[in-house]
């Protein structure tokens, strides 16, 4: 099995091909290892950590909400977060009629990350702030919808970590193999989160659908 981390830059699609003309940047511009695919997605306008692997069972466990794996984001927002906004994020907010799970959130100093290319557009008359937001679910554009729901539009979004894996020491575009200690810890976390109730579900053949593209007919 192969396990790699990519620091996905802004504007890169979380896929290996693009049929638009001209084609947009994709994972193929940064990942040269064949047969590995991302465990999860990041929108083109988001940056940060992607785990790519050919371990279908691990991908299944990381992506299913019942396993509640932690993902931490650094979020630059427009406006000044107050206690009410932070409390709402911690309690869960309504998105399309459904309430999100409670999140961990705190205001942080501006992190030491490379400038975004292109830079974030900011209005000089409106302050910005950075949040560290940890979720255990992954709905479509969830972070952006959550901050918008409390009056703090997202300007920049970076996924800093997934469980024990982080971007520490990496720059946008970097792709590297997981270190043995990182892999061992991730496998321990995944095994611990797998309950006896859903073990049978994880072990079904359906996990193979997460391995790769469909075979050619």
C-alpha positions as CSV (number, residue, x, y, z in Angstrom):
1,X,0.0,0.0,0.0
2,X,1.1,3.5,-0.7
3,X,0.4,6.7,1.3
4,X,1.3,10.2,0.3
5,X,0.6,13.7,1.5
6,X,0.0,16.6,-0.9
7,X,-0.1,20.3,0.1
8,X,-2.7,21.2,-2.6
9,X,-2.3,24.8,-3.8
10,X,-5.1,27.2,-4.5
11,X,-6.8,26.8,-7.8
12,X,-5.9,23.1,-8.3
13,X,-8.7,20.6,-8.9
14,X,-8.9,17.5,-6.7
15,X,-8.8,15.2,-9.7
16,X,-6.3,14.0,-12.2
17,X,-7.8,15.2,-15.5
18,X,-9.7,18.2,-16.7
19,X,-11.5,18.4,-20.0
20,X,-12.1,22.2,-20.1
21,X,-10.2,24.3,-22.6
22,X,-7.7,25.4,-21.6
23,X,-7.3,22.7,-18.9
24,X,-7.1,23.8,-15.3
25,X,-4.4,22.6,-12.9
26,X,-5.0,19.2,-11.5
27,X,-3.4,16.7,-9.1
28,X,-1.5,15.3,-12.1
29,X,0.7,18.5,-12.0
30,X,1.9,17.6,-8.5
31,X,1.5,13.8,-8.0
32,X,3.7,11.5,-10.1
33,X,2.9,8.2,-8.2
34,X,0.5,6.1,-10.2
35,X,-2.6,4.5,-8.8
36,X,-3.2,6.6,-5.7
37,X,-6.3,8.8,-5.2
38,X,-7.4,11.3,-2.6
39,X,-9.1,10.4,0.6
40,X,-11.6,13.3,0.4
41,X,-11.7,16.5,-1.5
42,X,-10.8,20.1,-1.3
43,X,-12.5,22.6,-3.6
44,X,-10.4,24.4,-6.1
45,X,-10.6,27.6,-4.1
46,X,-9.3,25.8,-0.9
47,X,-5.8,24.9,0.0
48,X,-4.1,22.3,2.2
49,X,-3.7,18.7,3.1
50,X,-4.7,15.8,1.0
51,X,-4.0,12.2,1.7
52,X,-3.6,10.1,-1.4
53,X,-3.5,6.3,-1.2
54,X,-4.4,3.0,-2.8
55,X,-5.7,1.7,0.5
56,X,-9.4,1.5,-0.2
57,X,-10.4,0.3,3.3
58,X,-8.6,3.2,5.0
59,X,-10.2,5.7,2.6
60,X,-13.6,4.3,3.3
61,X,-13.1,4.7,7.1
62,X,-11.7,8.2,6.7
63,X,-14.6,9.4,4.5
64,X,-17.6,7.8,6.4
65,X,-19.2,10.3,8.9
66,X,-19.9,7.6,11.5
67,X,-16.1,7.3,12.1
68,X,-15.9,11.0,13.0
69,X,-12.3,11.7,12.0
70,X,-10.9,15.1,12.9
71,X,-10.0,17.7,10.2
72,X,-8.6,21.0,11.3
73,X,-8.8,24.1,9.1
74,X,-7.2,27.5,9.3
75,X,-9.8,30.0,8.0
76,X,-9.4,33.7,7.2
77,X,-12.8,35.4,7.6
78,X,-14.1,38.8,6.9
79,X,-15.2,40.6,10.1
80,X,-14.4,40.2,13.8
81,X,-15.6,37.0,15.5
82,X,-17.6,37.7,18.7
83,X,-18.5,35.3,21.5
84,X,-22.0,34.7,19.9
85,X,-20.5,33.6,16.5
86,X,-18.0,31.3,18.2
87,X,-20.7,29.8,20.4
88,X,-22.9,29.2,17.4
89,X,-20.1,27.4,15.5
90,X,-19.3,25.3,18.6
91,X,-23.0,24.3,19.0
92,X,-23.6,23.6,15.3
93,X,-25.3,25.7,12.7
94,X,-28.1,25.0,10.2
95,X,-27.0,24.3,6.6
96,X,-29.8,23.6,4.1
97,X,-32.1,22.6,6.9
98,X,-29.6,20.3,8.7
99,X,-27.6,21.2,11.8
100,X,-23.9,20.5,11.6
101,X,-22.1,18.6,14.4
102,X,-20.6,20.7,17.1
103,X,-17.2,22.1,16.1
104,X,-14.1,23.1,18.0
105,X,-13.2,26.7,17.2
106,X,-10.9,29.4,18.4
107,X,-9.4,32.7,17.2
108,X,-5.7,32.4,16.3
109,X,-3.0,34.8,15.2
110,X,-2.4,34.9,11.5
111,X,-0.5,31.6,10.8
112,X,2.9,31.6,9.1
113,X,1.7,30.2,5.7
114,X,2.9,31.2,2.2
115,X,1.0,34.1,0.6
116,X,-1.9,32.8,-1.6
117,X,-1.5,33.2,-5.4
118,X,-3.5,35.1,-6.4
119,X,-3.8,37.1,-3.1
120,X,-7.0,37.3,-1.2
121,X,-9.1,40.4,-2.0
122,X,-9.7,42.4,1.1
123,X,-11.7,45.6,1.9
124,X,-9.6,48.0,3.8
125,X,-12.6,49.2,5.7
126,X,-13.5,45.7,7.1
127,X,-11.1,43.8,9.4
128,X,-10.3,40.2,9.0
129,X,-9.4,37.4,11.4
130,X,-8.2,33.8,11.5
131,X,-10.0,30.9,13.0
132,X,-8.9,27.4,13.8
133,X,-11.9,25.2,13.1
134,X,-12.0,21.4,13.8
135,X,-14.8,19.3,12.3
136,X,-15.6,15.6,12.4
137,X,-17.8,15.6,9.2
138,X,-17.2,16.7,5.7
139,X,-20.3,18.2,3.9
140,X,-20.0,20.1,0.6
141,X,-18.3,23.5,1.3
142,X,-19.1,23.1,4.9
143,X,-16.6,25.4,6.4
144,X,-17.6,28.3,4.1
145,X,-21.3,27.7,4.8
146,X,-20.7,27.6,8.5
147,X,-18.8,30.8,8.7
148,X,-21.3,32.5,6.4
149,X,-24.1,31.4,8.7
150,X,-22.6,33.3,11.6
151,X,-21.9,36.4,9.5
152,X,-18.2,35.7,8.9
153,X,-17.6,35.1,5.1
154,X,-14.5,32.9,4.4
155,X,-11.8,34.6,2.5
156,X,-9.1,31.9,2.6
157,X,-9.4,28.3,3.6
158,X,-6.5,25.9,4.4
159,X,-6.9,22.4,5.7
160,X,-4.0,22.1,8.1
161,X,-4.5,18.6,9.4
162,X,-6.4,15.3,9.3
163,X,-6.1,13.4,12.5
164,X,-2.3,13.1,13.2
165,X,-1.2,14.3,9.7
166,X,-0.3,17.9,9.3
167,X,1.3,20.3,6.7
168,X,4.2,21.0,9.0
169,X,7.4,21.6,7.0
170,X,5.5,21.5,3.7
171,X,5.0,24.2,1.0
172,X,2.2,24.5,-1.6
173,X,2.7,21.8,-4.2
174,X,4.9,19.5,-2.1
175,X,4.0,15.8,-2.2
176,X,5.8,13.3,0.0
177,X,5.4,9.8,1.3
178,X,4.1,9.3,4.8
179,X,6.8,8.6,7.3
180,X,6.6,5.2,9.1
181,X,5.6,6.7,12.4
182,X,2.9,8.8,10.8
183,X,1.4,5.8,9.0
184,X,1.5,3.6,12.2
185,X,-0.3,6.3,14.2
186,X,-2.9,6.9,11.5
187,X,-3.6,3.1,11.3
188,X,-3.9,3.0,15.0
189,X,-6.4,5.9,15.0
190,X,-8.4,4.3,12.2
191,X,-8.5,0.9,13.9
192,X,-9.6,2.5,17.2
193,X,-12.5,4.3,15.6
194,X,-13.8,1.2,13.9
195,X,-16.5,-0.1,16.2
196,X,-17.9,-3.6,16.2
197,X,-21.2,-2.2,14.8
198,X,-19.7,-1.0,11.5
199,X,-16.8,-3.4,11.1
200,X,-18.9,-5.6,8.9
201,X,-19.9,-2.6,6.7
202,X,-16.2,-1.6,6.3
203,X,-15.2,-5.1,5.3
204,X,-17.8,-5.4,2.5
205,X,-16.4,-5.6,-1.1
206,X,-17.9,-2.1,-1.7
207,X,-14.7,-0.7,-0.3
208,X,-13.0,-1.5,-3.7
209,X,-15.0,1.3,-5.3
210,X,-12.8,3.8,-3.4
211,X,-9.5,2.4,-4.8
212,X,-9.3,3.9,-8.3
213,X,-11.1,4.9,-11.5
214,X,-13.5,2.4,-13.0
215,X,-11.9,-0.2,-15.2
216,X,-12.1,0.3,-19.0
217,X,-14.7,-1.7,-20.7
